[in-house]
Amino acid sequence: MEQQTIHGHTLEEWIDRHPALDRITRAKEVVWLNPKYQSFKDVRASLSLSLEDIEEAAARFRRFQPLIATLFPETVEDKGLIESSIIQIPEMQSVLSNHYRADLSGKLWVKADHQLPIAGSIKARGGIYEVLKFAEHLALEHGLLQTSDDYSLLAGKDARALFQQYGVMVGSTGNLGLSIGIMSAKLGFNVEVHMSADAKEWKKKKLRSVGSKVIEHEDDFSRAVTEGRQAAQEDPHVYFVDDEWSRDLFMGYAVAALRIKQQLETARIQVDEAHPLFVYLPCGVGGGPGGVTFGLKQVFGDAVHCFFAEPTESPAMFLGLMTGMHEKVSVGDFGLSNRTAADGLAVGRPSGVVGKMVESMVSGMYTVRDEHLYQLLRQLKDTEGTYLEPSALAGFPGPYNLIGTAAGKEYLKQQELNDEKLANATHLLWGTGGNMVPEEVKQADYQSALNQ
Ligand SMILES: *Cc1c(COP(=O)(O)O)cnc(C)c1O
């Protein structure tokens, strides 16, 4: 009988080459160090995007602040800035240190992107940036706007009449759909969010309530997205937001790094070689964590160490980076289901462009079981009173993986991160979403955590 192969090799051969696959294919948690990780000094020059590109994106966000403040009253206090705070979580740190039986000597913080205004998730960075950039492009092109203007004029009749002639389209079952849908509809675009049939009911309801069209696809959702992309290419009045690779999404995420720099300074947290910053990012298709990592590396260089986290059933970026096959590999190829309660991370195939862009910037990756996500959900709620959606908790085991596993310890050794540096370290868990989740769903999540 012929042996089954995966991209030309038997599973045994794959495991021989990448031992971590043994656990990955059995859907067990695993920690992996990226052998392609390099000092940023050696990476910077070869990149197609730079710090100036991030600054340009940040400047665009600034131009839009008066408009954002006009359209979204919740942002008035921050003058239209779409940003979240960093929050220290000492209670959670002591519960986790107990739970994992490992004393974390640095300080544990959360980047509270679940509180981001407008969309309540990290997608409020990339998604909103992309829609704003498109709107600016149209308004400039039609002579309605100059970059020196007060952009709140885009809330007026003329701009609205212009935007109503255009369609914005996105395929997403999750937070990207919400972010694009809410922002586009607010500006007056005809927005269509394509969703698979298993998309959560509350998300569809929310989108319809803000004036977005929701199109559900019974069977082949990915074909629907491909067709949408095609249709948009042929029609200049339709703009397609491409979750798999979009430079604009990526840059919108990257701006977070400039903001973090300021926030850390304000909090008097030092970041340099002797005071390392560890960042733990939940990863789906890769744009969010990839963009943030790209930005952080530009800002902090080798003083920042970025780890990506994925569910055990959906380690798409993990497989892409480890095999070097990027978008050519899917979790299904290795027999995994891509079924997880972390719906923001339920991605079968990673973005190849993002993977290639960050493959020497990511320190490592690890996977997290759904039960573990729920345990963290409950612990965070109990200690800090904060709800995060399951996806957003994937980063949380990261600091303990670093100090408590063989792979983690190996990383500390390789990078010469001794106890003294670790005592000075800041561990930043990226809390990627949660505030848009309806109260009854939050409670049901907490209940499932109690029942398991
Ligand atoms: C989208 C999302 C992520 C990951 O972003 P990708 O760009 O898909 O990698 C993480 N957490 C939440 C809650 C998300 O919605």
The ligand as an SDF file (V2000), in Angstrom:
LIG
                    3D

 15 15  0  0  0  0  0  0  0  0999 V2000
   -8.0830   39.0600   14.2190 C   0  0  0  0  0  0  0  0  0  0  0  0
   -7.7940   38.7550   15.5910 C   0  0  0  0  0  0  0  0  0  0  0  0
   -6.5190   38.3340   15.9970 C   0  0  0  0  0  0  0  0  0  0  0  0
   -5.3610   38.0510   15.0730 C   0  0  0  0  0  0  0  0  0  0  0  0
   -5.1910   38.8820   13.9810 O   0  0  0  0  0  0  0  0  0  0  0  0
   -4.7400   38.2900   12.5830 P   0  0  0  0  0  0  0  0  0  0  0  0
   -4.4840   39.4750   11.7420 O   0  0  0  0  0  0  0  0  0  0  0  0
   -5.8780   37.4600   12.0490 O   0  0  0  0  0  0  0  0  0  0  0  0
   -3.5450   37.4390   12.8200 O   0  0  0  0  0  0  0  0  0  0  0  0
   -6.3370   38.1000   17.3460 C   0  0  0  0  0  0  0  0  0  0  0  0
   -7.3200   38.2760   18.2490 N   0  0  0  0  0  0  0  0  0  0  0  0
   -8.5430   38.6850   17.8950 C   0  0  0  0  0  0  0  0  0  0  0  0
   -9.5860   38.8680   18.9530 C   0  0  0  0  0  0  0  0  0  0  0  0
   -8.8200   38.9390   16.5590 C   0  0  0  0  0  0  0  0  0  0  0  0
  -10.0390   39.3370   16.2220 O   0  0  0  0  0  0  0  0  0  0  0  0
  1  2  1  0
  2  3  1  0
  2 14  2  0
  3  4  1  0
  3 10  2  0
  4  5  1  0
  5  6  1  0
  6  7  2  0
  6  8  1  0
  6  9  1  0
 10 11  1  0
 11 12  2  0
 12 13  1  0
 12 14  1  0
 14 15  1  0
M  END
$$$$
